[in-house]
Amino acid sequence: MRILILGGDGYLGWPTALRFSARGHEVSVVDDFSRRRWHTEAGTDSLTPIADLDERIAAWRELGGGEIRSYPGSVQDGDFLEAVVAETQPEAVVHYGQQASAPYSMASRQQAVETQHANVIGNLNLLFAIRDHVPDCHLVKLGTMGEYGQPEIDIEEGYIEIHHKGRSDVLPYPKLPASLYHCAKVHDSTNIHFACRTWGLRATDLNQGVVYGIETDETARDERLITRFDYDEIFGTVLNRFCLQTVIGHPLTVYGAGTQTRGFLNIRDTLACVELATLNPAEGGEFRVFNQFTEQFSVIELAELVKQAGEHLGYPVEIQHCDNPRVEKEEHYYNAVHTKLLDLGLEPTLLGEELVESMIHTIERHKSNAIEAHIDPRTRWNPAKSPAGRP
Amino acid sequence: MRILILGGDGYLGWPTALRFSARGHEVSVVDDFSRRRWHTEAGTDSLTPIADLDERIAAWRELGGGEIRSYPGSVQDGDFLEAVVAETQPEAVVHYGQQASAPYSMASRQQAVETQHANVIGNLNLLFAIRDHVPDCHLVKLGTMGEYGQPEIDIEEGYIEIHHKGRSDVLPYPKLPASLYHCAKVHDSTNIHFACRTWGLRATDLNQGVVYGIETDETARDERLITRFDYDEIFGTVLNRFCLQTVIGHPLTVYGAGTQTRGFLNIRDTLACVELATLNPAEGGEFRVFNQFTEQFSVIELAELVKQAGEHLGYPVEIQHCDNPRVEKEEHYYNAVHTKLLDLGLEPTLLGEELVESMIHTIERHKSNAIEAHIDPRTRWNPAKSPAGRP
């Protein structure tokens, strides 16, 4: 298949490009390197030393992995994106090319506007490019479980059958997004659903949980193929941050009580899910939604798992409850359906102490790169709410 | 009250400014005149000759109507909007300052992007300005009934109680927006709801039906105070267009079978509703949603009403079914709740032949301004779908 990956230089985009290339697909990637720029501006960086996109591609070619075509540029530039789509004629577009940090979107008006502009306009440009050049192409869009928020009822996969006043309909599942970044993902879902209904496009929204892990089969083949690994308060996700904190002797920063529950998945399962969605495309006119995670955990459960694994490896691990910088329920009902990817054949890589230990070992190789100054949470969801004075 | 009106030069914004000023409120208006610019670019214009904003404001002052402060500029300019909010310290902001045409948003990628950028980013700028300068201010936001689309169940006012797998919750009503413009209004609702939940802002989303009418008590006082009246395929709404078509001898352009049903209201009721919402603000942290219309009609019912009124005035009126340029259901269930504004005391101005005749008489005074070239529908929701060959 001809596959175009937007955001193909990123944490998930690059391993996805390698995966499809390894399977013999014709892969092109678009990236404007904004993720690298945001880190430079903030004084943070990936723990793993990542090669430039050209070098990564050259290394992959050298290892016999096949040719990956690179198109440097921004999805926000509609003319550029249209030209790339017209030239590459993709059968599937995997769209990771977005600002993907919730704290980044909450830090200031400017960063909120940047996030919603980059994500919503980029995605809108893509919908028009597909409509006008490759209307049968399957859009595989990365959404997030955070679109749903914390409702009091079970979270279904994108739609819910509602019985109301003697009538019924299957309608988009109501959303309570958790940040302005998550709002932007809801906006994208709304626009894509409209494009499917109106133009007959085909799309799959992958409402992904929180991803953890560093290595995939392909990135492990050569140090030059390694993907980025973030652990700072802006771009780091919770389990990755806990593992890094263990190695550098920093307390595990649990926000609030840590009883907040979410869906999680291994980076290897992200690739498996994206591959399953791509190889089993939605029908023309269909807006398909999958909840892409494998297990639910509370934050404190993850902290305790990492503490146990770390201590078995000889690290002294302290769990520190920070004043929660987010506005979210800490004690809440959470039960999210996630059967559609299993039905397509997903075999989950479940989280256990062994997996945490293997992440810790990979982190140990790069621990000299760690920048400790940007780990503790500083970006508050509601700046008017003063910290409650937790340690 | 100190009231800031965004889009205060528009069809509804200007009469709203006059209404509040006439009631003794301290009114400021923001507008960047983009609506006038879009008409100039398209070669269309308001049927009614509208004075410049400065002239309108001077005429109102001359008539003893009080001082209206004007801030020319764009809500898309976050620094400008923040400065206006900081200076005027509004107790209520009425936000009409958006690209408000569905066909405009569907005409091209550029116009879709312009619409979503102008509307979403402008509204996001406003949320931050309120949060940082007047957190107790009540945001009165113009939404649209078109956010809901055409579900098979009754449309509730913003929220719906869902019973699911033995549990229940009251959640945002699912949306099936009818165009990329309507999608942008859904995005705004999502962002405002988030701001209320997270920052404690107070807001009312007025999901307005299709507005008809020309005159309000204030605009009728002097020709210089008249508001704009659009009838072209881009900015004209259906009943206004039918009345104009009657006067100039153009067939009434019914899209498809005309069995599409929507909620409608008189421009006088728009002002009454906005006033009721403003004088009865939402609670802090509350995102309140009102369905703002007074009656449901199908398009063909409206055409027949106008035909009958026109014929009583001596006009020969032909109803023409055009190939529907929109992607929408023509035969469909439609029952939308709209009791919250009635509960606050709204006394609807109902539509009847007398009201249509009065609109026709006002149009007659300005009929020499009519531009016939841009009345027939040309903007197709799905350009790939060829016209089915209706007359």
Contacts between the chains, C-beta under 8 A, distances in Angstrom:
chain1	res1	chain2	res2	distance
A	78	B	109	5.7
A	78	B	110	7.5
A	78	B	113	6.5
A	82	B	109	7.8
A	109	B	78	5.7
A	109	B	82	7.8
A	109	B	124	7.6
A	109	B	125	6.8
A	109	B	128	3.9
A	109	B	132	7.9
A	110	B	78	7.5
A	112	B	124	6.0
A	112	B	128	7.0
A	113	B	78	6.5
A	113	B	121	5.6
A	113	B	124	5.8
A	113	B	125	7.0
A	116	B	120	6.0
A	116	B	121	6.9
A	116	B	124	6.1
A	116	B	191	7.8
A	117	B	117	6.8
A	117	B	121	6.2
A	120	B	116	6.0
A	120	B	120	6.3
A	120	B	187	7.1
A	121	B	113	5.6
A	121	B	116	6.9
A	121	B	117	6.2
A	124	B	109	7.6
A	124	B	112	6.0
A	124	B	113	5.8
A	124	B	116	6.1
A	124	B	180	7.6
A	125	B	109	6.8
A	125	B	113	7.0
A	128	B	109	3.9
A	128	B	112	7.0
A	131	B	384	7.6
A	132	B	109	7.9
A	135	B	384	6.9
A	151	B	169	5.1
A	151	B	171	5.9
A	152	B	167	6.0
A	152	B	168	7.0
A	152	B	169	3.8
A	153	B	162	6.2
A	153	B	164	4.4
A	153	B	165	6.9
A	153	B	167	4.7
A	153	B	168	6.6
A	153	B	169	4.8
A	153	B	171	7.8
A	154	B	164	6.2
A	154	B	165	5.2
A	154	B	167	7.1
A	160	B	162	6.9
A	160	B	164	6.6
A	160	B	174	7.7
A	162	B	153	6.2
A	162	B	160	6.9
A	162	B	162	5.8
A	162	B	174	7.4
A	163	B	163	7.3
A	164	B	153	4.4
A	164	B	154	6.2
A	164	B	160	6.6
A	165	B	153	6.9
A	165	B	154	5.2
A	167	B	152	6.0
A	167	B	153	4.7
A	167	B	154	7.1
A	167	B	333	7.3
A	168	B	152	7.0
A	168	B	153	6.6
A	169	B	151	5.1
A	169	B	152	3.8
A	169	B	153	4.8
A	171	B	151	5.9
A	171	B	153	7.8
A	171	B	174	3.7
A	171	B	176	7.2
A	172	B	174	4.6
A	172	B	175	6.7
A	172	B	176	7.2
A	173	B	174	7.3
A	174	B	160	7.7
A	174	B	162	7.4
A	174	B	171	3.7
A	174	B	172	4.6
A	174	B	173	7.3
A	174	B	174	5.7
A	175	B	172	6.7
A	175	B	190	6.8
A	176	B	171	7.2
A	176	B	172	7.2
A	176	B	193	7.9
A	176	B	197	7.6
A	177	B	190	6.6
A	177	B	194	6.1
A	179	B	194	7.8
A	180	B	124	7.6
A	180	B	191	7.1
A	180	B	194	6.8
A	183	B	187	7.7
A	183	B	190	5.2
A	183	B	191	5.4
A	183	B	194	5.4
A	186	B	187	7.8
A	186	B	190	5.2
A	187	B	120	7.1
A	187	B	183	7.7
A	187	B	186	7.8
A	187	B	187	4.3
A	187	B	190	6.7
A	190	B	175	6.8
A	190	B	177	6.6
A	190	B	183	5.2
A	190	B	186	5.2
A	190	B	187	6.7
A	190	B	190	8.0
A	191	B	116	7.9
A	191	B	180	7.1
A	191	B	183	5.4
A	193	B	176	7.9
A	194	B	177	6.1
A	194	B	179	7.8
A	194	B	180	6.7
A	194	B	183	5.3
A	197	B	176	7.6
A	197	B	327	7.0
A	198	B	327	4.6
A	198	B	381	5.6
A	198	B	382	5.8
A	199	B	382	5.5
A	199	B	384	7.0
A	200	B	382	7.5
A	200	B	384	7.7
A	327	B	197	7.0
A	327	B	198	4.6
A	333	B	167	7.3
A	381	B	198	5.6
A	382	B	198	5.8
A	382	B	199	5.5
A	382	B	200	7.5
A	384	B	131	7.6
A	384	B	135	6.9
A	384	B	199	7.0
A	384	B	200	7.7
